[in-house]
Amino acid sequence: MLERYMYIGYYNEGFKINEIYGIENLSVYAFGDMLFMYFETEEKSVKPEDIISEMKEFPNGEKWIRMMNIFHYEKPVSHEFWKRKVYPKETQMRIVYLKPEKVSEYIFYHYKMQEEKHPKYDKFGSIFIHRNMLVMYNEYPEEHAEIDIEPSIPENNLPNYVGNIIKDLSVEWDDFDGCWRDCRKII
């Protein structure tokens, strides 16, 4: 089954991108000294350093850290369902930092939203997390979900959030009057 991956690494001017068989929808973005890599594959043996090499190391010696997918509108249930039907596609990655004490509230809210299946949003959109840093991946033009799935949890068991969740739960930027910031596209 096709899986989605998002990794974070430290940006290095000398990095190079290798062509790897079985990688689909590769997107690479930078924000400051961080590099974000999104790709899809069925190949479980593919490592991020196979795709992009010559990265700086984290203090623990790793070159890439996998980010957890905490939200997606849809998942790739089959190749046919996951096939892009609208071209040309543009990708976008955006970043925001949550207040550390608000991470679980944000994840819970998005779990509820995911269970409610909002079909008006792009089925390829996802949010990934590392510590309190969120990275949102989107594709444009949007392609809406084509299937209708009933939520597995009755809606009345999940509380509604009142307010602007990302503004309320995120750390304010010193030099930016907003929440999500765009990352710079590399690929």
C-alpha positions as CSV (number, residue, x, y, z in Angstrom):
1,M,0.0,0.0,0.0
2,L,1.2,3.5,-0.8
3,E,2.4,5.5,2.2
4,R,3.0,9.2,2.7
5,Y,6.2,10.4,4.4
6,M,7.4,13.8,5.6
7,Y,10.9,14.3,6.9
8,I,12.8,17.2,8.4
9,G,16.6,17.7,8.0
10,Y,19.1,20.6,8.3
11,Y,19.6,22.4,5.1
12,N,23.0,22.1,3.5
13,E,24.0,24.1,0.4
14,G,25.7,21.0,-1.0
15,F,22.8,18.6,-0.9
16,K,22.0,16.6,-4.0
17,I,18.8,14.8,-5.1
18,N,19.1,11.3,-6.2
19,E,16.6,9.6,-8.6
20,I,15.1,6.7,-6.7
21,Y,12.7,4.1,-8.3
22,G,9.3,4.0,-6.7
23,I,9.1,7.5,-5.3
24,E,6.1,9.5,-6.2
25,N,5.1,13.1,-5.7
26,L,8.4,14.3,-4.2
27,S,8.3,17.8,-2.8
28,V,11.2,19.6,-1.0
29,Y,10.9,22.9,0.8
30,A,13.1,25.0,3.0
31,F,12.4,27.2,5.9
32,G,15.5,28.9,7.5
33,D,18.0,26.1,8.0
34,M,15.4,23.4,7.8
35,L,14.6,21.2,4.8
36,F,11.3,19.4,4.5
37,M,10.8,16.4,2.2
38,Y,7.4,14.9,1.3
39,F,7.1,11.8,-0.8
40,E,4.9,8.8,-1.4
41,T,6.0,5.2,-2.0
42,E,5.2,1.6,-1.6
43,E,8.8,0.7,-1.1
44,K,9.3,0.3,2.7
45,S,13.1,0.1,2.3
46,V,13.5,3.6,0.9
47,K,15.3,5.9,3.3
48,P,15.3,9.7,3.0
49,E,19.1,9.8,2.7
50,D,18.6,7.6,-0.4
51,I,16.7,10.5,-2.0
52,I,18.6,13.5,-0.6
53,S,22.2,13.1,0.5
54,E,24.9,15.4,1.9
55,M,22.7,16.7,4.7
56,K,23.9,18.3,8.0
57,E,23.5,16.1,11.0
58,F,21.2,16.6,14.0
59,P,23.1,16.6,17.4
60,N,22.2,12.9,17.7
61,G,23.9,12.0,14.4
62,E,20.7,11.6,12.3
63,K,20.4,13.4,9.0
64,W,16.6,13.1,8.7
65,I,13.8,12.8,11.3
66,R,10.4,11.5,10.3
67,M,7.5,13.7,11.1
68,M,4.3,12.2,12.4
69,N,1.1,12.6,10.3
70,I,-1.4,14.0,12.7
71,F,-4.1,14.9,10.2
72,H,-5.2,14.1,6.6
73,Y,-8.4,14.5,4.8
74,E,-8.0,11.1,3.0
75,K,-5.6,8.3,2.9
76,P,-4.3,6.4,-0.2
77,V,-6.7,3.4,0.0
78,S,-5.8,2.4,-3.6
79,H,-3.6,3.6,-6.5
80,E,-6.7,4.4,-8.5
81,F,-8.2,6.5,-5.7
82,W,-4.9,8.3,-5.0
83,K,-4.1,9.0,-8.6
84,R,-4.0,12.8,-9.3
85,K,-6.7,13.7,-11.9
86,V,-6.0,17.4,-12.2
87,Y,-2.8,18.8,-13.7
88,P,-0.7,20.8,-13.5
89,K,-0.3,20.5,-9.7
90,E,1.4,23.0,-7.4
91,T,2.4,22.0,-4.0
92,Q,2.7,24.1,-0.9
93,M,4.3,23.6,2.5
94,R,3.6,25.9,5.5
95,I,5.0,26.0,9.0
96,V,3.8,27.0,12.4
97,Y,4.8,26.4,16.0
98,L,2.3,25.5,18.6
99,K,2.5,26.5,22.2
100,P,4.0,23.3,23.8
101,E,1.1,23.0,26.3
102,K,-1.5,23.1,23.4
103,V,-0.1,20.3,21.2
104,S,-2.5,17.7,22.5
105,E,-5.5,20.0,22.1
106,Y,-4.6,20.8,18.5
107,I,-4.1,17.1,17.7
108,F,-7.4,16.1,19.3
109,Y,-9.3,18.8,17.4
110,H,-7.9,17.6,14.1
111,Y,-8.7,14.0,15.0
112,K,-12.3,15.1,15.4
113,M,-12.2,17.0,12.1
114,Q,-10.6,13.9,10.4
115,E,-13.4,11.7,11.7
116,E,-16.1,14.1,10.5
117,K,-14.8,13.7,6.9
118,H,-15.0,17.2,5.4
119,P,-15.1,16.4,1.7
120,K,-14.8,20.0,0.5
121,Y,-11.1,20.0,1.3
122,D,-8.2,18.7,-0.8
123,K,-7.9,14.9,-0.3
124,F,-4.1,15.1,-0.5
125,G,-3.8,17.8,2.3
126,S,-1.9,16.6,5.4
127,I,-0.4,18.1,8.6
128,F,2.7,16.6,10.1
129,I,4.3,17.3,13.5
130,H,7.8,17.2,15.1
131,R,7.7,18.3,18.7
132,N,5.6,21.5,18.6
133,M,6.4,22.3,14.9
134,L,3.6,21.7,12.4
135,V,4.1,21.4,8.6
136,M,1.1,21.5,6.4
137,Y,1.3,20.0,2.9
138,N,-1.3,20.9,0.3
139,E,-1.7,20.5,-3.5
140,Y,-3.5,22.9,-5.9
141,P,-5.8,22.9,-7.6
142,E,-7.7,21.0,-5.0
143,E,-9.2,17.6,-5.7
144,H,-12.1,16.7,-3.4
145,A,-12.7,13.3,-1.9
146,E,-14.9,11.1,-4.1
147,I,-16.1,8.7,-1.4
148,D,-18.4,9.2,1.6
149,I,-17.3,7.5,4.8
150,E,-19.3,7.6,8.0
151,P,-17.4,8.7,11.1
152,S,-16.4,5.9,13.5
153,I,-17.1,8.1,16.5
154,P,-20.5,9.7,17.1
155,E,-20.1,13.4,16.6
156,N,-21.7,14.3,20.0
157,N,-18.8,12.5,21.8
158,L,-16.2,15.1,20.5
159,P,-16.4,18.7,21.8
160,N,-16.4,21.6,19.3
161,Y,-13.6,24.1,19.4
162,V,-14.7,27.7,19.6
163,G,-12.4,30.4,18.1
164,N,-9.5,30.4,15.6
165,I,-7.6,27.2,16.7
166,I,-4.3,27.9,15.0
167,K,-4.2,31.6,16.2
168,D,-5.2,30.6,19.7
169,L,-2.8,27.7,20.1
170,S,0.3,28.8,18.1
171,V,3.3,30.8,19.1
172,E,3.4,34.3,17.7
173,W,6.2,35.1,15.2
174,D,8.4,38.0,16.1
175,D,8.6,39.3,12.5
176,F,5.3,38.1,11.0
177,D,1.7,39.1,11.7
178,G,0.0,35.8,11.0
179,C,0.1,32.1,11.9
180,W,1.1,29.8,9.1
181,R,4.3,30.9,7.2
182,D,5.1,29.7,3.7
183,C,8.2,27.5,3.2
184,R,10.4,28.1,0.1
185,K,10.0,25.6,-2.7
186,I,13.2,23.7,-3.7
187,I,11.5,21.0,-5.8
